[in-house]
Amino acid sequence: MASYFNSNHTTSRFLANNQNSVSVSAPAQSAAAPSPAAIPVRSRAPSSKHFSTSVNPPPAADRAATGTASAPSAGNGSVPAVHPLRNTWVFWFRQQRAPGNKNVNYEEGIKKISAFRSVESFWSLWTHLAPPSGLQPTTDYLLFHTGVRRPIWEDPLNISGGKWIIRVRKGIADRLWEDLVLAVIGDQFDECGSGDGTEWPEICGCTISVRQNEDIISLWNRYEVDFKVRERIRDTLKRVLNLPSTTTLEYKTNNDSMQDRSSFRTPNLHDRTPHP
């Protein structure tokens, strides 16, 4: 599955934008950030015959997700085979400030965007999401598998875990976020876990938090007590994001977050990721 995502990574809309000399920059301030549903459809690189062309795949395609052959269709003769993911994943959206600049309770601000369970349904959803550079400050994207009921510290699958945190300067988060999402849903962190045989993977999900002067990317895992697992996750994270060797990553447990009511520690200036 990981190789499938890698082989199609050149179709990234961010890479396509770079080829057209469109620079990534922080958005201008506005009174209110648009909700994901109101964001216009963005252009994308030439589509593949394997990709879905609708946000919600037809029921027949999803029912065929566990098979390898094409399913017959009355109208078109056949439905292309769907490439299922190992887990079903959900995109969430959180805006810290509501219209009118009023602070919103963390849980109240979390809104579910959509779930997906195949390569095709992922790409058809992804092309409708604005990149991080298109979001207003104090806005988050969250991606978690369906074992996590709510993307919060207190969730049963999150409460004993923690997160690796990367702080990046404005202008480079789009590429890093896309690479991380593809790595997570493409099972590139599968070898990092302890292999306890449970139903859910070691990686719970990932988030990106758009802020005024920086963007913060985090990768959440289930168990913070196993330092070897944490180190393997860190090393894999550096590899899949192609981070410079000088990059500083910080780890924070969800228990610590519940104590100080903050997902991120206050960083020193040298903790920020240099531009690749």
HELIX and SHEET records of a PDB file:
HELIX    1   1 ALA A    2  SER A    7  1                                   6    
HELIX    2   2 HIS A    9  THR A   11  5                                   3    
HELIX    3   3 ARG A   13  GLN A   19  1                                   7    
HELIX    4   4 PRO A   36  ALA A   38  5                                   3    
HELIX    5   5 PRO A   59  ARG A   63  1                                   5    
HELIX    6   6 ALA A   64  THR A   66  5                                   3    
HELIX    7   7 TYR A  106  GLY A  109  1                                   4    
HELIX    8   8 VAL A  119  TRP A  126  1                                   8    
HELIX    9   9 PRO A  132  GLY A  134  5                                   3    
HELIX   10  10 ALA A  173  ILE A  185  1                                  13    
HELIX   11  11 ASP A  190  CYS A  192  5                                   3    
HELIX   12  12 PHE A  227  VAL A  240  1                                  14    
HELIX   13  13 ASN A  254  ASP A  260  1                                   7    
HELIX   14  14 LEU A  269  ASP A  271  5                                   3    
SHEET    1   A 2 ALA A  71  SER A  73  0                                        
SHEET    2   A 2 GLY A  77  VAL A  79 -1                                        
SHEET    1   B 7 ILE A 110  SER A 118  0                                        
SHEET    2   B 7 PRO A  84  GLN A  95 -1                                        
SHEET    3   B 7 THR A 139  HIS A 145 -1                                        
SHEET    4   B 7 ILE A 203  VAL A 210 -1                                        
SHEET    5   B 7 GLU A 214  ASN A 221 -1                                        
SHEET    6   B 7 GLY A 162  ARG A 169 -1                                        
SHEET    7   B 7 GLU A 250  THR A 253 -1                                        
SHEET    1   C 2 ARG A  97  ALA A  98  0                                        
SHEET    2   C 2 LYS A 102  ASN A 103 -1                                        
END                                                                             
